[in-house]
C-alpha cells in the first residue's frame, strides 16, 4: 500500500485524485489546498485541509500546484520523511531545494475539468535522485499508467517545450480556424473530422511524412488567395511564416 498526500486542488490534482481512488494499492490520506471552494470536490471522499502546517505523514507527497508555487509549498514538507515530488514539465528537480527525498511525477497530458482521461494511456515521466525513491515512483506510476518513462530534468524541459507546440499552439490554430468559420457563417464542426484524421495519421506516419497542403507543394496561387482572404494582420503573419517554414523544410528534402 502506497500512502500519499495531494497538495493542490486544480485540474491535475482532481484527475490524479480520481484515478488514485480507483486503485486498491494506493491510499490518499489527505488533500491540502487554500481554496475552500476547490476543496469541495474532495471533501466527501478524503480528509481535506487548508492549513499547510497540518500535513499528514505519508509515503509520497505530490505537489500539484502552479510552477511558481512549487518551491514555497515544498518548504512545508522539509521535516517530512516521505518522498516529495512535483508534477511540472518545466520545473527542474532541484527546485525542491534541500529536501533529502525528492522527485518528479509528470503526467504528460492536457487536463480539463469534467473531461475524463484514460490514465492507462497517459505517459508518466518520473525522476528521482535516490534509487529507492525512483523504484517507489515507478511502482506508483505503474499502478495508473502503462507508459512509465524515466527522464532527466533537461529531457523533461525539452519534452514540455515540444508539448507546447503540439498541444497549446495547435489548439490556438483551431481557434483561428473557428474564427474564420464564424466570420463566414460556417460551423466549426465541419473541420473536426479533418482534425481527427490529422492526428490519427500519426499512429502510422511521422509528422514529416504526414504533411500536406499548398505550402508543401509550393502552390503560390492558393497561398496568395488565402492571404487576401485573411483580414487579421496577425493571422496573415502566422500563415506567411508557417508557409515559409514548411516550404523551407520540404525544399531541403526534395
N, C-alpha and C positions, 0 to 999 in steps of 0.2 A: 504494500500500500504506500503510495506517494502522497504525502500531505502538502498542501500548498495554500498560500495566501495571494490573492489578487489585489494589486494596488492600482486603482484606476477604474473608471466607470463608463468609458467611451465605447465606441462600436467594437473595437478589437477585444476589450475586456468582456463585453457581453457575449461575443461569439466564442471566446475561449471558455468562459464560464459554462455556456450551454453545452459545448462539446465535452468538457471535463465531467459534467454531471452525468453524462451517459456512459462513463467508463467506471466499472466497479473497482479497478485498481487505483483510482485517483479519488482523493477526498479533499474538496475545497473547504477549508476551515473558516475562511473569513474573506470578505471583500471590503477594502478600505477606499474611501473617497470623500472629497469635501462637498460634493454636490448632492444634497439630500434628495432632490428630485430624481437624479440619475440612479441613486442607490435603491430607489423603489423597485427597480427591475429585479433586484437580487434579494430583497429583504425577507420575502416569504419562504425562501429556499436555503438561506445561509445566514450566518451571523454577519451583520454589517456594522461599520464603524466609521465615524468622521474624524476621530482623533488619531493622528498618526503616531502618537506615543503609546497607543494601546494595541499594538500589533501582536497577534498570537504567534507562538512558536510553531515552525513548520519546516519541512524538508526543503521546500523551494519557495522563494518569494518572486513573483512575476510582476515587474513594473511595466504596466501598460498605460503610459501617460504620454503627453506631448514630449517631443525631443528636448525642448528647453527645460522641462520639469524633471527629467530623469535624475540628474545629479543631486538636486535638492531633496527629492523623495528618497534617494539612496542613503542620505545621511541619517534617516530614521532607522536604518537597518544595520548600522555599524556594529551594534552589540549582539546581533543575532548570529546563531551558529549555522543556520541553513544557507543554501546556495541562493544568491541574489542574481536575477537575470533581468535584462530589459528586452523589449520587443521591437526595437527600432532597426530600420535598414541602414540608416546613415550615421548613427552614433557609434563610435568605437567602444570596444570593451573597456578600455582604460577610463572611460567617463564615469565608471562606477567607483572611482577613487581608490582608497586604501582598503577596500573590503578584501578579506582573505579568500572568500569563496564567491567568485563572480563569473558571470557568463552571459550569453545572448541566446534568446529563443525567438527567432524571427520567422513568423509565418508570411510567406510571400504571396499575398493575395490582397485584393481590394475588398474592404468590408463596409457594407451599408446596413443601417438599422432596418430590421424587418425582413432582410433578404437572407434566407438560409443558405449556408455554404456546406458542401460536402468536403469535410476536412480530410478525408482519406486521400483526396487528390491535391491537397494543398502542400507545396514544398515547405518544409520547416527547416530553416538553416540554423545550425547551432554552433556555439563556440564556447570554450572554457579553457582555463589555463591548467587546471588540475585534471589528471586522467580520470579519477573517480567522479569528479563533477561532470566531466564530459559523458561518462557512461550513464550517469543519472539523467542527463538531458536526453541522451539517445533513447533511454527507456521511456521517458515521458513523451517525447515526440513520436516514438513508435506506437504508442498506445492510441494516438489520434490520427496519425498520418502514415501512408505507405511510402512517402517520399521525404526521407530524412537525409540532410546533407551537412557535412562538417565543412565550414568555410571560415576563412580568416576575416578580420575586420576590414582589411583592404579589399578583399574579394566582395564582401557584403556591400561595401560602399559603392563599388562599381556595379554590382547587381542592382542596387537601388536606383542608380542613375539610369541603367537600361530599362528598369521598370517604369520610371517616369516617362520615358519616351514611348514605350509600347502601351501604357495604360493612361496616364494623365493627359499627355499630349494628344494621343489618339482620340480620347473622349472629347477633348476640345474641338478636334476636327469634326467629330459628329455634331457638335453644337453649331459649327459653321454650316454644315450641311443642312441642319434643321432650320437655321436662319434663312438660307436660300429657299428651302421648301416653303417656309411660312410666307416669305415675301411674294412667292408666286402661287400661293393658294394650293399647295401640294401637301399631302400627308407624308410625314417623315417615315411612316411605316412602309412606304414603297421601297425604302433603302435598306430596311432591316434584313431581308434575305441576302442582299449583297454583302452586308457587313458580316453576317454569319458565315457565308461561304468563304469570304476573305480569310477569316480566322480558321475555319475548318481545313483549308488547304495546307495550313502549317503543320497538320498532322503527318503529311507525307511529302511536303516540299519545303526547302529552306526559303526564307523570305526573299533572298536574291532571285531565286528561280521563279517565285510566285508573282513577281512584279509584272503588271500590265499597264496599259494606259497610253495617252498621247505623248507624254514626256519620254517614255522608254522608246517608242517608235519614231520619235522626233517629228511628230505631226504638228508642225508650226501653225498651220492654218486653224486647227481646232484650238490650240492653246491661245492664240491671239483672240479668237472669238470668245473664249471663256473669260479672258481678262477684260474684254469690253463689257461683258455681262455683269461683272462684279462692280458694285457701286462703292463698297467699303475699301478704302485705300489699304488698310491693314490686311484685309483678305487678299487683295491684289498682290501685296508684297509676299505673303505666305505662298500663294500659288506660284509666283515667279521664282521664289527661292527653291521651293520643292522641285519644280520642273527643271531648274538649272542643276540641282544636285543629282536628280535622277538621270538627267542627260549625261552628266559627267561620269556618274558611276557606271552606266552601261556603255558609254562611249569608249571607256578604257578597256572594256572587256570584249567589245565587238571587233 
